[in-house]
Structure formats: structure tokens, C-alpha cells
Amino acid sequence: MKRLGPTVAALLLAAPLVAEDAPKRSAAFETYCIVCHGEDGKANTEEGKKKGARDLTNAKWQATVSDSRLEGSITRGRDKMPAFGRKLTAEQIKALVAEVRSLAQSH
């Protein structure tokens, strides 16, 4: 029993660290998206609130937009969202669309 005590205690202490780790985002997402949409995609950042950024985790909204629409928004901008078509390659934009899609699947 004495052996299990420290082991169990160590596991219990480590568990919150694992649970709180945010998913790793791509370099493009970190550079261009996090400032408004946040690492979790919920747009609860100061800049996101100022600009009315979209909650990318909203599965109902995601069901209403096509990948083509998301690519267009990233490329040309939309409302207060700036255009990133000159900063990102077509492959990076497609990867961001996939990353945005994954945000709704994880919530």
C-alpha cells in the first residue's frame, strides 16, 4: 500500500497538467488566427470581441459553410477579418480550413 500511495499521488498531480494542455495549433493559425479567434477557436480574446470574430467551434455554423467559403474568407477576408491570400500559400489555406473544421469536432 505504501508504494501505491506516492504513485497514485503522482498520477493525480499529473492529470490536471494533461487535461489543461491546449491542442497544438499550426504555425499559420498561431500567427494569423489566434489573436482574434483564440487558441481554442472560441473568439474570447480582447481583439476577437472588438471585431466580432466568429466562434469557430460552433458546429451549427460550421454546417452552414462550405470549405470553399472558408477558403475564400481566409484568402480575401470577410467583414472585419483581414485577407491573408498574399501571406499564405494555397496549401496553408487548405490546412487552415481543415484546422477550423477540427475545432467543431473537438467540442
MOWO-V704238 format. One record per residue. N is the residue number from 0. RES is the residue in three letters. PHI is phi in whole degrees, -180 to 180 (none if undefined). PSI is psi in degrees with one decimal (* if undefined). OMEGA is omega in radians with two decimals (999 if undefined). Layout:
# MOWO-V704238
n = [N:N]
res = [RES:RES]
phi = [PHI:PHI]
psi = [PSI:PSI]
omega = [OMEGA:OMEGA]
This chain:
# MOWO-V704238
n = [0:1:2:3:4:5:6:7:8:9:10:11:12:13:14:15:16:17:18:19:20:21:22:23:24:25:26:27:28:29:30:31:32:33:34:35:36:37:38:39:40:41:42:43:44:45:46:47:48:49:50:51:52:53:54:55:56:57:58:59:60:61:62:63:64:65:66:67:68:69:70:71:72:73:74:75:76:77:78:79:80:81:82:83:84:85:86:87:88:89:90:91:92:93:94:95:96:97:98:99:100:101:102:103:104:105:106]
res = [MET:LYS:ARG:LEU:GLY:PRO:THR:VAL:ALA:ALA:LEU:LEU:LEU:ALA:ALA:PRO:LEU:VAL:ALA:GLU:ASP:ALA:PRO:LYS:ARG:SER:ALA:ALA:PHE:GLU:THR:TYR:CYS:ILE:VAL:CYS:HIS:GLY:GLU:ASP:GLY:LYS:ALA:ASN:THR:GLU:GLU:GLY:LYS:LYS:LYS:GLY:ALA:ARG:ASP:LEU:THR:ASN:ALA:LYS:TRP:GLN:ALA:THR:VAL:SER:ASP:SER:ARG:LEU:GLU:GLY:SER:ILE:THR:ARG:GLY:ARG:ASP:LYS:MET:PRO:ALA:PHE:GLY:ARG:LYS:LEU:THR:ALA:GLU:GLN:ILE:LYS:ALA:LEU:VAL:ALA:GLU:VAL:ARG:SER:LEU:ALA:GLN:SER:HIS]
phi = [none:-63:-70:-69:-54:-64:-66:-63:-61:-64:-65:-66:-71:-77:-55:-62:-65:-69:-66:-87:-62:-77:-62:-73:-102:-67:-61:-65:-63:-62:-75:-110:-109:-59:-55:-104:-88:77:-64:-88:83:-86:64:-92:-96:-59:-67:-62:-68:-61:-94:67:-63:-72:-78:-74:-87:-73:-65:-64:-64:-58:-68:-94:-119:-86:-60:-61:-65:-64:-60:-64:-64:-69:-70:-103:84:-162:51:-90:-80:-72:-81:-120:-61:-91:-104:-121:-79:-59:-66:-65:-66:-62:-66:-65:-60:-62:-67:-61:-59:-67:-65:-74:-71:-90:-122]
psi = [-37.8:-31.3:-39.0:-33.6:-57.6:-35.2:-47.3:-42.0:-42.4:-41.7:-41.5:-35.6:-35.0:-28.6:-46.5:-30.9:-40.4:-44.2:-31.6:-11.8:123.9:149.6:147.0:129.9:156.0:161.4:-39.1:-43.3:-45.1:-39.1:-43.9:-20.8:-37.4:-35.5:-36.4:-44.9:-14.5:162.5:-30.9:-6.0:2.2:-4.1:31.9:31.2:162.5:-47.1:-39.4:-39.8:-39.5:-41.2:-3.1:40.5:148.7:139.6:105.1:-8.6:-5.4:104.7:-34.0:-44.3:-45.9:-33.7:-18.3:-7.6:141.0:163.7:-37.5:-41.5:-42.6:-42.7:-42.6:-41.2:-41.0:-42.4:-50.9:-8.5:169.6:131.3:-119.5:0.3:127.9:161.4:139.4:10.6:-26.2:-9.6:-22.2:148.0:165.5:-37.4:-41.2:-38.9:-44.0:-39.2:-38.0:-38.7:-45.3:-38.8:-42.0:-44.7:-38.4:-23.3:-38.6:-32.2:-24.7:0.9:*]
omega = [-3.12:3.13:-3.12:-3.11:3.14:3.14:3.13:3.12:3.13:3.12:3.13:3.10:-3.11:-3.07:3.13:3.12:3.13:-3.09:-3.08:3.13:3.11:3.10:3.14:3.12:3.11:3.10:3.13:3.12:3.13:-3.09:-2.96:-2.98:-3.01:-3.08:3.14:-3.04:-3.13:-3.13:-3.14:3.11:-3.05:3.09:3.11:3.11:3.11:-3.13:3.12:3.11:3.12:-3.04:-3.11:-3.11:-3.12:2.97:-3.06:3.14:-3.08:-3.08:3.12:3.09:-3.11:3.14:-3.10:-3.10:3.12:3.05:3.13:3.11:3.12:3.10:3.13:3.13:3.12:-3.08:-3.01:-3.07:3.14:-3.10:-3.12:3.11:3.14:3.08:3.12:-3.10:3.12:-3.11:-3.07:3.05:3.09:3.13:3.11:3.14:3.09:3.11:3.08:3.08:3.11:3.13:3.07:3.12:-3.12:-3.14:3.13:-3.12:-3.10:-3.12:999]
